[in-house]
Amino acid sequence: MFKKILLPTDGSEASEKAGQYAISTANSDGADIIILNVIDTNYLKSLSQNDLKEKLDEELREAGKKSVEKFKKKIEDEQCAGNCKNIKMITMIKHGQPADVILKTASQEGVDKIVIGKSGKQGLERFLLGSTTERVVRGTKVPVTIVV
């Protein structure tokens, strides 16, 4: 029985399927779901113009916020169909290297399960376990469900 499920999302099809699974699990266990979007801004470090960094960071944060809210609404509408009133969904947007942020958030929030898509928006997703997913599986102390 799980009380808190972490659901990292990047807006990919795999993360949408993971969302459906998380809803199903949370509904049967009465768990809360933390929907997490990580903005990978490591590439911004190479930019020398601070104003450009700030503008891109702001745009990425706003896009992340919209993406998480859209994702939350979609899984509520499609999977719950009004039947998930006991599930508390919390949305979070954080910056950093995705796997590291996912692992840190899982620890900080005291989650007891992570539900994650097999791979995200990177190439070769049909053939390989995504690098973020693999790092999360190797680094976590809680059960992980990988949704294909």
Number of C-alpha atoms within 10 A of each C-alpha: 11 14 14 22 26 26 26 29 24 21 16 14 16 20 25 22 19 25 28 19 21 28 25 16 18 23 17 13 14 18 24 22 26 23 21 23 24 21 19 16 16 10 8 15 10 8 10 9 10 11 10 12 17 12 11 14 17 12 12 16 18 13 13 22 18 12 17 23 15 13 20 19 13 15 19 20 13 10 17 17 10 9 11 18 10 11 18 13 17 15 16 15 16 18 15 13 14 23 21 15 20 26 19 14 18 23 14 9 12 14 21 18 23 25 25 28 26 24 26 21 13 10 10 11 15 10 9 11 17 19 16 20 22 15 16 22 19 10 14 17 14 16 13 18 16 20 18 15
